[in-house]
Amino acid sequence: METRLSDEPHPILVLLAQVESTSSYSVYGINALILLGLLILSALLAGSEVAFFSLSAEERAACRDSDSGTERKISKLLDKPQLLLATLLISINLVNITFITISTYVTEQVVGEEQKEGLVATLVLLVGVTFIITFFGELIPKVWAQQNNLRFAKITAPLLEIATIVFQPLSSLLLGISNVIEKRVERKGYTITADELNHALEITTGKDTSEQEKDILKGIVNFGSTSAKSVMRSRRDITAFDIAFDFHELMDKINKSGYSRVPVYKETIDKIEGILYIKDLLPHLEKDEHFKWQDLLHQTFFIPESKKIDDLLYDFQEKRVHMAVVVNEYGETEGIVTMEDIIEEIVGDIHDESDVEDLGYVKFNDGSFEFEGKVSLNDVCRALGLDNDYFDKAREDSESLAGLLIELFTRLPHAGEEIEYEKYKFRISSVDTRRIKKVKVTPKVEEEVNTNTPPKESE
């Protein structure tokens, strides 16, 4: 009896084929999930680069002092910006390379071995992966991170903290190489100091240039190197209102002050609650003493003592404010700076019809001056026709003439005492128990200056 072989495939072979097909679909599904995870990770890292480095100084300070552990992590990461940037670049490139590698493998499996060198498959892979990484992994997350920088930074801070630890050896190596290259590469450009510029102005300005024009040019030259502390009105001279005043008390103080913007404090001047714009009170002049004028306060703009006035002018323009409160490292109020103070550094003193002209000094016919002790050293230099750094060798943290003299005397001097510095003689005109009130400054005569120099030996 003859046995015929069936044309139908063996059941075991069919089962194996089905298992292999199911396994292929599972592999594709796993690869797709991996690619999706890598794309999300790439988006988070790319957005973090924008989110962290777009945080303002105020936001960084808030994170540093925050009770939230995540916000403190943000501050900690930003304490080493170069290391953070290196970690981000390493992580982004590693994720994108992995994404491209897996995409290539999946494309080869789908298209087939015989077509993997084909032009169509190559173009699809190139265009598709480039579009996905650029649009979903770069553009969208960066736009969103720019608009929600602090929120995005909170989301990715734990991830970046781990990445910083993992990639620390490689990041440190890259930073070391970068520093070596930076030191070896010759930087081309012009370097010129403010003193050299001032000297150049003296040489190039001709007889037709007025003293006022020279002062304006010098103010422009020194503008970028002048700190807010140098031009501020010290806390002793600040006019501020207590937030506990009723409306009638407030109006009485306003009539006596004559200012259009006034800081408002709670308990002490170190606790500024806001800035009161007097114009906001005009619609409420008929209200009784129970009127809640405190609701009209504007947010206070706080700045550090070291902030340069060119940056401050930009902040004033951007935030549309005209007054900033200067605070020290402990958050205590040191003084206030207004838009007028900054502009006066360039064009000189500005006086309007409501100002009582008070230059802080009196000039006598013999060339001497009598200054108030509270006058800033910048104003002293301007009155005497000196460069702003003339007293830098003697002063430490002092910004007023009284502070300079206390440093020169190393104590609070008595009335009538004299001391010399460079080409000037300072005589204390009047003091009280706590401060120097008035100082007379007299230029030393040429003969007297010459006698202070050692005589040359005769040949």
C-alpha positions as CSV (number, residue, x, y, z in Angstrom):
1,M,0.0,0.0,0.0
2,E,1.4,3.3,-1.1
3,T,1.5,6.3,1.3
4,R,1.0,9.8,-0.2
5,L,2.5,12.9,1.4
6,S,-0.1,15.6,2.1
7,D,0.3,19.0,0.4
8,E,-0.8,20.8,3.6
9,P,1.9,22.1,5.9
10,H,2.5,20.2,9.1
11,P,0.6,21.7,12.1
12,I,3.8,22.1,14.1
13,L,5.3,24.2,11.3
14,V,2.2,26.4,11.2
15,L,2.4,26.9,15.0
16,L,6.1,27.8,14.8
17,A,5.3,30.4,12.0
18,Q,2.6,31.9,14.1
19,V,4.9,32.1,17.1
20,E,7.6,33.7,15.0
21,S,5.1,36.3,13.6
22,T,3.8,37.1,17.1
23,S,7.4,37.5,18.4
24,S,8.2,39.9,15.5
25,Y,5.2,42.1,16.4
26,S,6.2,42.0,20.1
27,V,9.8,43.1,19.1
28,Y,8.4,45.9,17.0
29,G,6.1,47.0,19.9
30,I,9.0,47.0,22.4
31,N,11.2,49.0,20.0
32,A,8.4,51.5,19.4
33,L,8.0,52.0,23.2
34,I,11.8,52.4,23.6
35,L,11.8,55.0,20.8
36,L,8.9,56.9,22.4
37,G,10.7,56.9,25.8
38,L,13.9,58.2,24.2
39,L,11.9,60.9,22.4
40,I,10.3,62.0,25.7
41,L,13.7,62.0,27.4
42,S,15.2,64.0,24.6
43,A,12.4,66.6,24.9
44,L,12.9,66.9,28.7
45,L,16.6,67.4,28.3
46,A,16.3,69.9,25.5
47,G,13.7,71.9,27.4
48,S,15.8,71.8,30.5
49,E,18.6,73.7,28.7
50,V,16.3,76.6,28.1
51,A,14.4,76.4,31.4
52,F,17.4,76.5,33.7
53,F,19.4,79.2,31.9
54,S,16.4,81.5,31.4
55,L,15.7,81.8,35.1
56,S,16.0,85.4,36.3
57,A,18.3,86.4,39.3
58,E,15.1,86.9,41.4
59,E,13.9,83.4,40.6
60,R,17.3,81.9,41.4
61,A,17.4,83.7,44.7
62,A,13.9,82.5,45.5
63,C,14.9,78.9,44.8
64,R,18.0,79.3,47.0
65,D,16.0,80.4,50.0
66,S,13.0,78.1,49.3
67,D,11.7,75.4,51.7
68,S,11.1,73.1,48.7
69,G,13.8,70.5,48.1
70,T,13.2,70.5,44.4
71,E,13.8,74.3,44.1
72,R,17.0,74.0,46.2
73,K,18.1,71.3,43.7
74,I,17.6,73.9,40.9
75,S,19.8,76.4,42.8
76,K,22.4,73.8,43.5
77,L,22.6,72.8,39.8
78,L,22.9,76.4,38.7
79,D,25.8,77.0,41.1
80,K,27.9,75.1,38.6
81,P,26.5,76.3,35.2
82,Q,29.4,74.9,33.1
83,L,29.0,71.4,34.6
84,L,25.3,71.5,34.1
85,L,25.6,72.6,30.5
86,A,28.2,69.8,29.8
87,T,25.9,67.2,31.4
88,L,22.9,68.4,29.3
89,L,24.9,68.3,26.1
90,I,26.3,64.8,26.8
91,S,22.9,63.5,27.7
92,I,21.1,65.0,24.7
93,N,23.6,63.6,22.2
94,L,23.6,60.2,23.9
95,V,19.8,59.9,23.8
96,N,19.6,61.2,20.1
97,I,22.3,58.8,18.9
98,T,20.5,55.9,20.6
99,F,17.2,57.0,19.0
100,I,18.8,57.1,15.6
101,T,20.5,53.7,16.0
102,I,17.3,51.9,17.1
103,S,15.3,53.7,14.3
104,T,17.8,52.4,11.7
105,Y,17.5,48.8,13.1
106,V,13.7,48.9,13.0
107,T,13.7,50.4,9.5
108,E,16.0,47.5,8.3
109,Q,13.6,44.9,9.8
110,V,10.5,46.5,8.3
111,V,11.9,47.2,4.8
112,G,14.0,44.0,4.5
113,E,17.6,43.1,4.1
114,E,17.5,43.2,0.3
115,Q,16.2,46.8,0.3
116,K,18.1,48.3,3.2
117,E,20.5,50.1,0.8
118,G,17.7,51.4,-1.3
119,L,17.3,55.1,-1.8
120,V,13.7,55.3,-0.6
121,A,14.4,53.6,2.7
122,T,17.4,55.9,3.3
123,L,15.4,59.0,2.6
124,V,12.4,57.9,4.7
125,L,14.8,57.2,7.6
126,L,16.7,60.5,7.2
127,V,13.7,62.8,6.8
128,G,11.5,61.1,9.3
129,V,14.0,60.8,12.2
130,T,15.3,64.4,11.6
131,F,11.7,65.8,11.7
132,I,10.7,63.8,14.8
133,I,13.8,64.8,16.8
134,T,13.8,68.5,15.7
135,F,10.0,69.1,16.1
136,F,9.1,66.9,19.0
137,G,12.4,66.6,20.7
138,E,13.7,70.2,20.4
139,L,11.3,72.8,19.1
140,I,8.1,72.1,21.1
141,P,9.8,71.4,24.5
142,K,12.0,74.5,24.2
143,V,9.1,76.8,23.4
144,W,7.1,75.4,26.3
145,A,10.1,75.6,28.7
146,Q,10.7,79.2,27.7
147,Q,7.2,80.2,28.8
148,N,7.2,78.0,31.9
149,N,10.9,77.9,32.9
150,L,10.5,77.4,36.6
151,R,7.8,74.8,36.3
152,F,9.8,72.9,33.7
153,A,13.0,73.1,35.8
154,K,11.1,71.6,38.8
155,I,10.1,68.6,36.7
156,T,13.6,67.9,35.4
157,A,15.7,68.8,38.4
158,P,15.8,65.3,39.9
159,L,16.6,63.8,36.5
160,L,19.5,66.2,36.0
161,E,20.8,65.7,39.5
162,I,21.2,62.0,38.7
163,A,22.7,62.7,35.2
164,T,25.2,65.1,36.7
165,I,26.5,62.3,39.1
166,V,26.5,59.6,36.3
167,F,28.3,61.7,33.7
168,Q,30.6,63.6,36.2
169,P,33.8,61.9,35.0
170,L,33.1,62.6,31.3
171,S,31.8,66.2,32.0
172,S,34.9,67.0,34.1
173,L,37.2,65.7,31.3
174,L,35.4,67.8,28.7
175,L,35.5,70.9,30.9
176,G,39.2,70.4,31.5
177,I,39.9,70.1,27.8
178,S,37.8,73.2,27.2
179,N,39.7,75.2,29.8
180,V,43.1,74.2,28.2
181,I,41.9,75.2,24.8
182,E,40.5,78.5,26.1
183,K,43.8,79.4,27.7
184,R,45.9,78.5,24.6
185,V,43.7,80.2,22.0
186,E,44.7,83.8,21.6
187,R,41.6,86.1,22.0
188,K,41.6,88.9,19.5
189,G,40.0,92.2,20.4
190,Y,40.6,95.6,22.0
191,T,40.9,96.0,25.8
192,I,40.8,99.5,27.1
193,T,40.1,100.7,30.6
194,A,37.9,103.5,31.7
195,D,40.9,105.5,32.8
196,E,42.4,105.2,29.3
197,L,39.1,106.3,27.8
198,N,38.9,109.3,30.1
199,H,42.4,110.2,29.2
200,A,41.6,109.9,25.5
201,L,38.6,112.2,26.0
202,E,40.8,114.9,27.5
203,I,43.2,114.6,24.6
204,T,40.6,114.5,21.7
205,T,38.1,117.1,23.0
206,G,39.0,120.5,21.6
207,K,38.6,124.0,22.8
208,D,35.1,124.2,21.4
209,T,33.9,121.4,23.7
210,S,32.3,122.8,26.8
211,E,32.9,121.4,30.3
212,Q,29.3,120.2,30.4
213,E,29.8,118.2,27.2
214,K,33.0,116.7,28.6
215,D,31.2,115.7,31.8
216,I,28.5,114.0,29.7
217,L,31.1,112.0,27.8
218,K,32.9,111.0,31.0
219,G,29.5,109.9,32.4
220,I,28.9,107.7,29.4
221,V,32.4,106.2,29.7
222,N,32.0,105.4,33.5
223,F,28.3,104.4,33.1
224,G,28.9,100.6,32.9
225,S,31.3,100.5,35.8
226,T,29.2,102.5,38.3
227,S,27.3,100.4,40.9
228,A,23.9,101.1,42.3
229,K,25.5,101.7,45.8
230,S,27.5,104.6,44.3
231,V,24.4,106.6,43.2
232,M,21.8,105.5,45.7
233,R,20.2,107.7,48.3
234,S,21.2,106.2,51.7
235,R,18.6,104.8,54.1
236,R,19.2,107.8,56.4
237,D,17.9,110.1,53.7
238,I,15.0,107.9,52.5
239,T,11.5,109.4,52.9
240,A,9.2,106.4,53.6
241,F,5.7,106.0,55.1
242,D,4.4,103.5,57.7
243,I,1.8,101.2,56.3
244,A,-0.1,101.7,59.6
245,F,-0.9,105.3,58.8
246,D,-4.6,106.2,58.3
247,F,-5.5,108.1,55.1
248,H,-5.4,111.5,56.8
249,E,-2.0,110.9,58.3
250,L,-0.8,109.7,54.9
251,M,-2.0,112.8,53.1
252,D,-0.3,115.1,55.6
253,K,3.0,113.3,55.1
254,I,2.6,113.4,51.3
255,N,2.0,117.2,51.4
256,K,5.2,117.7,53.4
257,S,7.4,115.3,51.4
258,G,6.7,116.5,47.8
259,Y,7.7,113.2,46.2
260,S,5.8,111.4,43.5
261,R,6.8,107.9,44.6
262,V,7.4,106.8,48.1
263,P,8.4,103.4,49.7
264,V,6.0,102.1,52.3
265,Y,7.3,99.9,55.2
266,K,5.9,97.8,57.9
267,E,7.5,98.2,61.4
268,T,11.0,99.1,60.1
269,I,12.5,100.5,56.9
270,D,14.0,97.0,56.4
271,K,10.6,95.6,55.6
272,I,9.4,97.5,52.5
273,E,5.9,96.4,51.6
274,G,5.6,98.3,48.4
275,I,5.9,101.6,46.5
276,L,3.1,104.2,46.6
277,Y,2.5,106.2,43.5
278,I,1.0,109.5,44.6
279,K,-1.0,109.9,41.3
280,D,-3.0,106.8,42.3
281,L,-4.4,108.8,45.2
282,L,-5.9,111.6,43.1
283,P,-9.3,109.9,42.5
284,H,-9.6,109.3,46.3
285,L,-8.8,112.7,47.8
286,E,-12.3,113.0,49.3
287,K,-12.2,109.7,51.2
288,D,-12.2,109.6,55.0
289,E,-9.4,108.4,57.2
290,H,-10.6,104.7,57.0
291,F,-9.9,104.5,53.2
292,K,-7.7,101.4,52.5
293,W,-4.9,103.2,50.6
294,Q,-2.7,100.2,51.2
295,D,-4.4,98.4,48.3
296,L,-2.9,100.9,45.9
297,L,0.7,99.8,46.6
298,H,2.9,98.6,43.7
299,Q,5.3,95.7,43.9
300,T,8.8,96.6,45.1
301,F,11.8,96.1,42.9
302,F,14.8,94.9,45.0
303,I,18.4,95.0,43.8
304,P,21.8,94.1,45.3
305,E,24.3,96.8,46.1
306,S,26.7,95.6,43.4
307,K,24.3,95.9,40.5
308,K,25.6,98.1,37.7
309,I,23.5,101.0,36.7
310,D,23.6,100.2,33.0
311,D,21.9,96.9,33.8
312,L,19.5,98.7,36.2
313,L,18.5,101.1,33.5
314,Y,17.6,98.2,31.2
315,D,15.6,96.6,34.0
316,F,13.7,99.9,34.6
317,Q,12.8,100.0,30.9
318,E,11.8,96.4,30.8
319,K,9.7,96.4,34.0
320,R,8.4,99.9,33.5
321,V,9.4,101.1,37.0
322,H,11.2,104.2,38.2
323,M,12.5,103.2,41.6
324,A,14.5,100.3,43.1
325,V,15.3,99.5,46.7
326,V,18.9,98.6,47.3
327,V,19.4,95.7,49.8
328,N,22.6,94.2,51.3
329,E,23.4,90.5,51.6
330,Y,21.2,90.2,54.7
331,G,18.2,91.7,53.0
332,E,18.4,95.0,54.9
333,T,17.5,98.2,53.2
334,E,20.6,100.2,52.2
335,G,19.0,102.9,50.0
336,I,16.9,103.7,47.0
337,V,17.8,104.4,43.3
338,T,15.5,106.2,40.9
339,M,15.5,106.6,37.2
340,E,16.5,110.3,37.8
341,D,19.6,109.2,39.8
342,I,20.8,107.0,36.8
343,I,20.3,109.7,34.2
344,E,22.0,112.3,36.4
345,E,25.2,110.1,36.2
346,I,25.4,111.1,32.5
347,V,23.8,114.5,32.2
348,G,24.5,115.9,35.7
349,D,22.0,117.2,38.3
350,I,18.5,117.6,37.1
351,H,16.2,120.1,38.8
352,D,12.5,120.7,38.2
353,E,10.2,123.5,39.4
354,S,9.4,121.5,42.6
355,D,13.0,120.9,43.6
356,V,14.9,123.0,46.1
357,E,18.4,123.3,44.7
358,D,20.6,121.5,47.1
359,L,23.9,120.4,45.5
360,G,25.3,119.2,48.9
361,Y,28.2,121.7,48.7
362,V,29.1,125.3,48.6
363,K,32.0,126.6,46.5
364,F,34.1,129.6,47.8
365,N,36.0,132.2,45.8
366,D,39.4,130.8,47.0
367,G,38.7,127.5,45.3
368,S,37.7,125.6,48.4
369,F,34.5,123.7,48.9
370,E,32.3,122.9,51.9
371,F,30.5,119.5,51.5
372,E,27.8,117.9,53.5
373,G,29.1,114.6,55.0
374,K,26.4,112.6,53.4
375,V,27.4,113.6,49.8
376,S,28.4,110.7,47.7
377,L,32.0,110.4,46.6
378,N,30.9,110.4,43.0
379,D,29.3,113.9,43.5
380,V,32.5,115.0,45.3
381,C,34.6,113.9,42.3
382,R,32.2,115.6,39.9
383,A,32.4,118.9,41.9
384,L,36.2,118.8,42.1
385,G,36.6,117.7,38.5
386,L,38.2,114.3,39.4
387,D,37.8,110.8,38.0
388,N,35.3,108.6,39.8
389,D,38.1,106.3,41.1
390,Y,40.2,109.1,42.6
391,F,39.5,107.9,46.2
392,D,39.5,104.1,45.5
393,K,42.9,103.6,47.2
394,A,41.6,105.0,50.5
395,R,38.0,103.8,50.6
396,E,36.8,100.3,51.2
397,D,33.1,100.1,51.3
398,S,32.3,103.7,51.8
399,E,30.3,105.6,49.3
400,S,29.9,109.0,51.1
401,L,32.5,111.6,52.0
402,A,31.8,111.1,55.7
403,G,32.5,107.4,55.3
404,L,35.8,108.0,53.5
405,L,37.0,110.4,56.3
406,I,36.1,107.9,59.0
407,E,38.2,105.4,57.3
408,L,41.1,107.9,56.9
409,F,40.9,108.9,60.6
410,T,40.0,105.3,61.6
411,R,37.5,106.9,64.0
412,L,34.8,109.5,64.2
413,P,36.8,112.8,64.1
414,H,36.1,116.0,66.1
415,A,35.2,119.4,64.7
416,G,38.3,121.3,63.6
417,E,40.5,118.2,62.9
418,E,42.3,118.1,59.5
419,I,43.7,115.3,57.4
420,E,45.3,115.3,53.9
421,Y,44.8,112.9,51.0
422,E,46.6,113.3,47.7
423,K,46.2,116.9,46.5
424,Y,43.4,117.9,49.0
425,K,43.1,118.9,52.6
426,F,40.0,117.9,54.5
427,R,38.9,119.9,57.6
428,I,35.9,118.7,59.7
429,S,33.6,121.7,60.0
430,S,30.9,120.2,62.2
431,V,29.9,116.8,63.7
432,D,27.4,115.4,66.1
433,T,27.6,112.3,68.3
434,R,27.1,109.9,65.4
435,R,28.1,111.4,62.1
436,I,30.1,114.0,60.2
437,K,27.8,116.8,59.1
438,K,30.0,119.2,57.1
439,V,33.6,119.0,55.7
440,K,35.7,121.8,54.1
441,V,37.9,120.6,51.2
442,T,40.8,122.8,50.1
443,P,43.2,122.1,47.3
444,K,46.8,122.1,48.4
445,V,48.8,124.8,46.9
446,E,51.4,123.8,44.3
447,E,54.4,124.7,46.5
448,E,53.0,122.7,49.3
449,V,52.5,119.7,47.1
450,N,56.1,120.0,45.8
451,T,57.5,120.2,49.4
452,N,56.0,116.8,50.1
453,T,58.1,115.2,47.4
454,P,61.7,114.3,48.3
455,P,64.3,116.7,46.9
456,K,66.5,115.5,44.1
457,E,70.2,114.9,44.8
458,S,72.5,117.5,43.3
459,E,74.6,116.3,40.6
